[in-house]
């Protein structure tokens, strides 16, 4: 036990003051003056003012370096009440305020999808949540749209079509021209152009749907809200696993947001996917067999719908930074239970991957950022058109991603088979003179087919594998001779 003099409490009656730790930062790393209030990374301490500047700058930089939003465009913000989407709405508010140094130049709107009927909430509870959401969104001053998930039964068939956006691109031209045109409109007080008009292709498809179904609404236009909620419950009850239910919910939610954007003239949609959520989605989609579409599902811009571009401006923020920002600056959030609320870790692939990443993040703080940066290197490449579809690739009816239909015939063991000519084999040194190549596909070269057991190579196992596949013994001698030469080098 230390003495009072050592602790600095010589004569006072108060508690002795503990000496500060040597490794604890005493000043903000940016301004070098303010006292730090949080540490977002190892050794990166920020005061409250500097953290706000850092947070706001990252949002502006994400939008600025991609240049996907043109001045005067209508942008729809997807709001769920969670921390990430609430923080995104606050960033847009501050970017449009008069105090902002570089104001944002687009026209925002907000959409909220009520999923209470799916989660078993009572009508009174749903109405209470909608009132809370309406109060929060009304305080922003932006136009907002409240839709229910059961309204998917009223969607037109145009949701399942990828519409062309060539007309939109031609009207904007380059980014500099769009900025100049927007400034001229502001100075001259010109009226808004046709940016808020309905896409003529959407209107044409909607008219076709109405004539086909015999009415102005969709197939559920005559249903009451109660009957639509029951139909939605039956739809999800038919899906057995929680993994499939979450994928179906994501698809229906995107369809509703896309419909609101198209019918109200929004050309861009902002989603509130954080860096942590993107990392979880990346690994989850790999497990679900959607690895070919990771660039669309997790990238900054998702243009699979053609006329409406989905953006993820919050994908550079970890969940920790978003939680700190909302706490320090009083960003209101609304908790609403979902399908996976209180579900165990192994209830679905989404929950399992999320639990795995979060537990690994506790031990290794760079786990989420490493997964995110790895996925950031992926890019979407357009697939070739199929033989029956010269205009473009065949697309999935639900997610509108191109199908893997334009491929040749594959065999189960095609990933490990190869053929080489005898001349190439002798030139490489692993096919002895007087030995012919086998008629069946042979084993890969030795650097790909080494068999390991307890840390040492077992040539007998290699020979046994080759014998089962009909590879001559002389060919194995060439394998082992080349393998030994590689080890010696």
C-alpha positions in Angstrom: 0.0 0.0 0.0 1.5 3.4 -1.0 2.0 6.2 1.3 0.0 9.5 1.2 3.1 11.5 0.3 3.7 9.2 -2.7 0.2 9.6 -3.9 0.3 13.4 -3.5 -2.3 13.6 -0.8 -0.2 15.1 2.0 -2.6 17.3 4.0 -6.0 17.3 2.3 -8.9 15.2 3.5 -9.9 14.1 0.0 -9.1 10.8 -1.8 -5.5 10.5 -3.1 -5.1 11.2 -6.8 -3.9 8.3 -8.9 -0.9 9.2 -11.2 -1.8 9.1 -14.9 -0.7 6.1 -16.9 2.3 6.7 -19.1 0.7 5.1 -22.2 -2.5 7.1 -22.0 -2.7 10.1 -24.4 -3.2 13.4 -22.6 -3.9 15.6 -25.7 -5.9 15.3 -28.9 -3.8 13.9 -31.7 -5.1 16.5 -34.2 -5.3 19.8 -32.4 -2.7 18.9 -29.7 -4.7 21.1 -27.2 -8.0 19.6 -26.3 -8.5 16.7 -23.9 -9.4 13.5 -25.7 -12.8 12.1 -25.2 -12.5 8.9 -27.2 -9.9 6.6 -28.9 -11.1 5.3 -32.2 -8.0 3.3 -33.0 -4.9 2.3 -31.1 -3.3 5.6 -30.1 -5.7 7.8 -32.2 -7.3 10.0 -29.5 -9.7 12.8 -30.5 -11.3 15.6 -28.6 -15.0 16.2 -29.3 -14.6 19.0 -31.9 -11.8 17.3 -33.8 -13.8 14.0 -33.9 -16.8 15.8 -35.4 -14.6 17.4 -38.1 -13.0 14.0 -38.8 -16.4 12.3 -39.0 -18.0 14.9 -41.3 -14.9 15.1 -43.6 -15.0 11.3 -44.1 -18.6 11.5 -45.3 -17.9 14.4 -47.7 -14.7 12.7 -49.0 -16.6 9.5 -49.7 -19.2 11.4 -51.8 -16.6 13.6 -53.4 -14.1 11.0 -54.6 -16.9 8.9 -56.3 -18.8 11.8 -57.9 -22.0 9.8 -58.4 -24.4 12.5 -57.2 -24.9 15.4 -59.5 -26.1 18.9 -58.3 -29.9 19.2 -58.2 -30.6 15.4 -58.2 -33.2 13.9 -55.9 -31.6 11.5 -53.5 -33.6 9.1 -51.3 -32.2 8.2 -47.9 -33.1 4.8 -46.6 -33.9 5.2 -42.9 -34.4 2.3 -40.5 -34.0 4.0 -37.2 -30.7 2.3 -36.5 -27.4 4.0 -35.6 -25.9 4.0 -39.2 -28.9 5.3 -41.0 -29.6 7.9 -38.3 -26.1 9.2 -38.5 -26.3 9.3 -42.3 -29.4 11.5 -42.1 -27.6 13.8 -39.7 -24.6 14.1 -42.1 -26.9 15.2 -44.9 -28.6 17.7 -42.6 -25.3 19.3 -41.7 -24.2 19.2 -45.3 -27.2 21.2 -46.4 -27.1 23.7 -43.5 -26.1 27.3 -44.1 -23.1 26.9 -41.7 -21.5 24.2 -43.9 -18.3 25.2 -45.6 -19.0 23.2 -48.7 -22.7 22.6 -49.0 -24.2 19.5 -50.6 -26.2 20.3 -53.7 -28.7 17.5 -54.0 -32.3 17.3 -52.9 -32.9 14.7 -50.2 -35.9 12.7 -49.2 -36.3 9.9 -46.7 -38.1 6.5 -46.8 -38.9 4.2 -43.9 -40.0 0.6 -44.3 -42.2 -0.6 -41.5 -41.5 -4.3 -40.8 -43.6 -4.6 -37.6 -46.2 -6.9 -39.1 -43.5 -9.5 -40.0 -42.0 -9.4 -36.5 -45.4 -10.0 -34.8 -46.0 -6.5 -33.4 -49.5 -5.5 -32.6 -51.2 -2.8 -34.6 -51.0 -0.4 -31.6 -47.3 -1.0 -31.3 -46.8 -0.5 -35.0 -48.7 2.8 -34.9 -46.6 4.0 -31.9 -43.4 3.3 -33.8 -44.7 5.1 -36.9 -45.5 8.1 -34.8 -42.0 8.1 -33.3 -40.4 7.8 -36.8 -42.6 10.5 -38.1 -41.6 12.9 -35.4 -37.9 12.2 -36.0 -38.2 12.6 -39.8 -40.4 15.7 -39.6 -37.7 17.4 -37.5 -35.2 17.0 -40.4 -37.3 19.2 -42.7 -37.0 16.7 -45.6 -39.9 15.1 -47.4 -40.4 11.5 -46.1 -42.3 8.4 -47.1 -43.6 5.8 -44.6 -44.3 2.4 -46.3 -45.2 -0.9 -44.8 -43.5 -4.2 -45.8 -46.9 -5.8 -46.7 -47.2 -3.2 -49.6 -45.0 -5.5 -51.6 -48.2 -7.2 -52.8 -49.1 -3.9 -54.6 -45.8 -3.5 -56.5 -46.0 -3.4 -60.3 -44.0 -5.7 -62.5 -41.6 -2.9 -63.4 -39.7 -3.7 -60.2 -38.4 -6.8 -61.8 -36.9 -5.0 -64.7 -33.6 -3.2 -65.0 -34.3 0.0 -66.8 -31.9 1.9 -69.0 -30.3 5.1 -67.5 -28.8 6.3 -70.8 -31.2 9.3 -70.9 -30.2 10.4 -67.4 -26.5 10.2 -68.2 -26.9 12.2 -71.4 -28.9 15.0 -69.7 -26.2 15.5 -67.0 -23.1 15.3 -69.2 -19.9 15.8 -67.3 -19.8 16.6 -63.5 -18.4 20.1 -64.1 -21.2 20.9 -66.6 -23.8 19.7 -64.1 -22.3 22.0 -61.4 -22.3 25.0 -63.7 -25.8 24.4 -64.8 -27.0 24.0 -61.2 -25.3 27.3 -60.2 -26.9 29.1 -63.1 -30.3 27.8 -62.1 -29.9 29.0 -58.5 -28.7 32.5 -59.6 -31.5 32.9 -62.2 -34.2 31.3 -60.2 -35.1 28.8 -62.9 -37.7 26.2 -62.3 -36.8 22.6 -61.6 -36.2 20.6 -64.8 -37.6 17.2 -65.5 -35.5 15.6 -62.8 -38.6 14.8 -60.7 -40.6 13.4 -63.6 -41.5 9.8 -63.8 -39.3 7.6 -66.0 -41.4 7.0 -69.2 -40.3 3.3 -69.2 -41.6 2.9 -65.7 -44.9 4.5 -66.6 -45.2 2.3 -69.7 -44.6 -0.9 -67.6 -47.1 0.3 -65.0 -49.7 0.8 -67.6 -49.1 -2.6 -69.0 -49.4 -4.1 -65.6 -52.7 -2.3 -64.9 -54.2 -3.5 -68.2 -53.1 -7.0 -67.6 -54.5 -7.2 -64.1 -57.7 -5.3 -64.9 -57.3 -2.4 -62.5 -55.0 0.5 -61.5 -53.4 -1.4 -58.6 -51.4 -4.5 -58.2 -52.6 -8.0 -57.3 -53.2 -6.9 -53.7 -54.9 -3.6 -54.5 -58.3 -4.8 -53.2 -56.9 -6.3 -50.0 -57.3 -4.8 -46.6 -54.2 -4.1 -44.4 -55.1 -7.0 -42.2 -55.3 -9.4 -45.1 -52.0 -8.2 -46.5 -50.3 -8.7 -43.2 -51.7 -12.2 -43.0 -50.5 -12.9 -46.6 -47.0 -11.7 -45.6 -47.0 -13.9 -42.5 -47.9 -16.9 -44.6 -45.2 -16.1 -47.1 -42.5 -16.1 -44.5 -44.0 -19.1 -42.7 -43.4 -21.1 -45.9 -39.7 -20.3 -45.7 -38.1 -22.8 -43.3 -34.7 -21.4 -42.4 -33.9 -18.0 -40.8 -31.1 -17.5 -43.4 -33.6 -17.7 -46.3 -36.0 -15.5 -44.4 -33.4 -12.7 -44.0 -32.5 -12.9 -47.7 -36.1 -12.7 -48.7 -36.7 -9.8 -46.3 -33.7 -7.9 -47.8 -35.0 -8.5 -51.4 -38.5 -7.3 -50.6 -37.2 -4.3 -48.7 -35.0 -3.3 -51.7 -38.0 -3.7 -54.0 -40.1 -1.3 -51.9 -37.3 1.3 -51.7 -36.8 1.0 -55.5 -40.5 1.5 -56.1 -40.6 4.6 -53.9 -37.6 6.1 -55.7 -39.0 5.5 -59.1 -42.5 6.8 -58.5 -41.2 9.9 -56.8 -38.4 10.8 -59.3 -35.4 9.9 -57.1 -32.4 8.9 -59.2 -30.1 7.8 -56.3 -30.7 5.9 -53.0 -28.4 6.1 -50.0 -28.2 3.0 -47.8 -26.8 3.1 -44.2 -24.5 0.1 -44.5 -21.5 0.6 -42.2 -18.0 -0.8 -42.6 -18.9 -3.5 -40.0 -22.1 -4.4 -41.8 -20.3 -4.6 -45.2 -17.7 -6.9 -43.8 -20.4 -9.2 -42.4 -22.3 -9.1 -45.6 -19.2 -9.9 -47.6 -18.4 -13.1 -45.8 -22.1 -14.1 -45.6 -22.6 -13.8 -49.4 -19.5 -15.9 -49.9 -21.1 -18.6 -47.8 -24.4 -18.2 -49.7 -22.8 -18.7 -53.1 -23.0 -15.0 -54.1 -19.3 -14.5 -54.5 -19.7 -13.4 -58.1 -21.8 -10.4 -57.0 -19.9 -9.1 -54.0 -19.0 -5.9 -55.9 -22.7 -5.1 -56.3 -23.8 -6.2 -52.8 -21.0 -4.5 -50.9 -19.5 -1.9 -53.1 -20.1 1.9 -52.9 -22.3 2.0 -56.0 -24.8 -0.6 -57.1 -26.2 0.0 -60.6 -28.0 -3.2 -61.3 -31.4 -1.5 -61.5 -30.3 0.8 -64.3 -32.2 4.0 -63.7 -31.8 4.2 -59.9 -28.3 3.9 -58.4 -27.9 2.5 -54.8 -25.0 4.1 -52.8 -23.4 3.2 -49.5 -21.8 6.4 -48.2 -21.4 5.0 -44.6 -19.3 2.0 -45.6 -16.1 3.6 -44.4 -17.4 4.0 -40.8 -17.0 1.2 -38.3 -19.9 0.6 -36.0 -17.8 1.9 -33.1 -17.3 5.4 -34.6 -21.0 5.6 -35.5 -22.0 4.8 -31.9 -19.6 7.3 -30.5 -20.8 10.1 -32.9 -24.5 9.4 -32.1 -23.7 9.4 -28.3 -21.6 12.6 -28.3 -23.9 14.7 -30.5 -27.3 13.4 -29.5 -28.4 11.7 -32.8 -31.8 10.1 -32.1 -32.2 6.4 -32.9 -35.2 4.2 -32.6 -34.9 0.5 -31.8 -37.1 -1.9 -33.6 -36.9 -5.7 -33.3 -36.1 -7.7 -36.4 -36.2 -11.3 -37.5 -32.9 -12.1 -35.8 -33.6 -10.3 -32.5 -32.6 -12.6 -29.5 -31.7 -15.4 -32.0 -28.8 -17.6 -31.0 -25.5 -17.3 -32.8 -26.1 -20.4 -35.0 -29.6 -19.6 -35.9 -28.6 -18.4 -39.4 -25.5 -17.9 -41.5 -25.9 -14.1 -41.0 -25.8 -14.5 -37.2 -23.0 -17.0 -37.3 -20.7 -14.8 -39.4 -21.6 -11.7 -37.4 -20.8 -13.4 -34.1 -17.6 -14.8 -35.6 -16.4 -11.4 -36.8 -17.3 -9.6 -33.6 -15.5 -12.2 -31.4 -12.4 -12.0 -33.6 -12.6 -8.2 -33.6 -12.3 -8.2 -29.8 -8.9 -10.0 -30.0 -7.7 -8.5 -33.2 -9.0 -4.9 -33.7 -8.1 -4.8 -37.4 -10.3 -7.8 -38.4 -13.3 -5.9 -39.8 -11.1 -3.3 -41.6 -9.1 -6.1 -43.2 -12.1 -7.9 -44.5 -13.6 -4.6 -45.7 -10.4 -3.5 -47.5 -10.2 -6.9 -49.2 -13.7 -6.7 -50.5 -13.0 -3.1 -51.7 -10.6 -4.4 -54.3 -13.4 -6.4 -56.0 -15.0 -4.9 -59.2 -18.1 -5.7 -61.2 -17.4 -6.9 -64.7 -20.3 -7.2 -67.2 -20.9 -10.7 -68.4 -21.2 -11.6 -72.0 -24.7 -11.9 -73.5 -26.1 -15.4 -73.8 -26.8 -16.9 -77.2 -30.6 -16.2 -76.8 -30.1 -12.7 -75.4 -28.0 -10.5 -77.7 -29.0 -7.3 -75.9 -27.5 -8.3 -72.6 -27.0 -11.1 -70.0 -29.8 -13.1 -68.5 -30.7 -11.7 -65.1 -32.1 -13.1 -61.9 -35.8 -12.2 -61.4 -35.4 -11.2 -57.8 -31.9 -9.6 -57.4 -31.4 -8.6 -61.1 -27.8 -9.9 -61.1 -26.6 -11.6 -64.3 -26.9 -15.4 -64.3 -24.0 -17.8 -64.9 -25.6 -19.3 -68.0 -23.0 -18.5 -70.7 -20.5 -21.1 -69.6 -19.2 -24.4 -71.1 -19.7 -27.9 -69.9 -18.1 -28.6 -66.6 -17.1 -31.8 -64.8 -16.9 -32.4 -61.1 -13.2 -32.8 -61.1 -12.5 -30.1 -63.7 -10.9 -27.9 -61.0 -7.9 -30.3 -60.7 -7.6 -31.7 -64.2 -5.3 -30.5 -66.9 -3.7 -31.7 -70.1 -0.2 -31.2 -71.4 1.6 -32.3 -74.5 4.4 -34.7 -74.3 6.8 -32.1 -75.7 5.9 -29.7 -72.9 6.3 -32.5 -70.3 9.8 -33.4 -71.5 10.9 -29.8 -71.8 9.8 -29.2 -68.2 11.9 -32.2 -67.1 9.2 -34.3 -65.3 8.2 -36.6 -68.2 11.1 -39.1 -68.9 12.1 -40.1 -72.4 10.1 -43.0 -73.8 7.0 -42.3 -71.6 3.8 -41.2 -73.1 1.1 -39.0 -71.6 -1.8 -40.9 -70.1 -5.1 -40.9 -72.0 -7.0 -39.7 -68.9 -6.4 -36.3 -67.4 -3.3 -36.7 -65.2 -2.4 -35.1 -61.9 -1.3 -31.5 -61.6 2.4 -30.6 -61.6 4.2 -31.4 -58.3 4.0 -27.9 -56.9 0.2 -28.2 -56.8 -0.2 -31.9 -55.8 2.2 -32.4 -52.9 0.6 -34.6 -50.3 1.5 -33.8 -46.7 1.1 -35.8 -43.6 2.4 -34.5 -40.2 4.5 -31.9 -41.9 6.5 -34.3 -44.2 5.8 -35.3 -47.8 4.8 -38.9 -48.3 5.8 -40.1 -51.8 4.0 -43.4 -51.4 0.7 -41.5 -51.0 1.4 -39.6 -54.2 2.1 -42.8 -56.0 -1.1 -44.4 -54.7 -3.1 -41.4 -55.8 -1.6 -41.6 -59.2 -2.0 -45.3 -59.5 -5.7 -44.9 -58.9 -5.9 -42.4 -61.7 -4.0 -44.5 -64.1 -0.8 -42.4 -64.2 2.4 -44.5 -65.2 5.0 -45.2 -62.5 7.7 -43.5 -64.7 5.7 -40.3 -64.6 5.7 -40.4 -60.8 9.5 -40.7 -60.8 9.6 -37.5 -62.8 7.2 -35.9 -60.4 9.4 -36.8 -57.4 12.6 -35.9 -59.2 11.4 -32.4 -60.1 9.9 -32.0 -56.6 13.3 -32.8 -55.0 15.0 -30.4 -57.3 12.6 -27.6 -56.3 13.3 -28.3 -52.6 17.0 -28.2 -53.1 16.8 -24.9 -54.9 
